[in-house]
Amino acid sequence: MAAPVSLFARLYAAGYDRFTARLNRRGAEDHRRRLVEDAPGAVLEVGAGTGWNLRHYRSAARVVALEPHPGMRARAERRAREASVPVEVIDGDGMALPFPDASFDTVVFGFVLCTIPDPARALAEGRRVLRPGGQVRFLEHVRATDPKLARWQDRVNRPWRRVAGGCRANQDTASMIPAAGLHIERLERCECPAAAPRFCRPHIFGEARPAAPLGGADVERTA
């Protein structure tokens, strides 16, 4: 039997849900849909939050949604019941995935790597649990390419982390992906909705696969 969810955890999840619902209405919903709707096979979503992505899966054979926060996990469990594919919501740590090697066809990171204490380790774990030929999909807010905005991200990063659940506003996630042994097949830079603070709008969206020994050049384009 699951442990009761504390009042603080429930309130935090409710506040997060309200904020992200506003972002969804302003355009984030389209990004979520594109991230997961054609994700194939057995899918692991790392850091599922309150489960906003779950209703957009269409091609997956099954989805395992990992979420360590009890309040968010409770909301994700409710949304899982409305998904069009089988979804299991579980507790777990993205830096130490509770699965053997080569367990999934697709691993999804959506709006999560900025909050994981060691995102490089989480990416390496994602690569570990991929089957041969598997794919990592990502949608993350990142350090801006505009130097002026990047400096602003640096200035607000510390207070922002305190109020945003550890979220790092200035993280260069794009450089971490190849370092985790993944070859980026597609990388698009895009802006998240204006409802988000300006320093949180630069995003990357894309796909990667385990790197071959000799690899190839990564491909990047701007949406």
Secondary structure, DSSP 8 states (H G I E B T S, - for coil): ------HHHHHHHHHHHHHHHHHIIIIIHHHHHHHHTT--EEEEEE--TTSTTGGG--SEEEEEEE---HHHHHHHHHHHTT-SS-EEEE--BTTB-SS-SS-EEEEEEES-TTTSS-HHHHHHHHHHTEEEEEEEEEEEE---SSHHHHHHHHHHHHHHHHHTTT--TT--HHHHHHHTTEEEEEEEEEE--TTS-GGG-EEEEEEEEE--SS------EE-
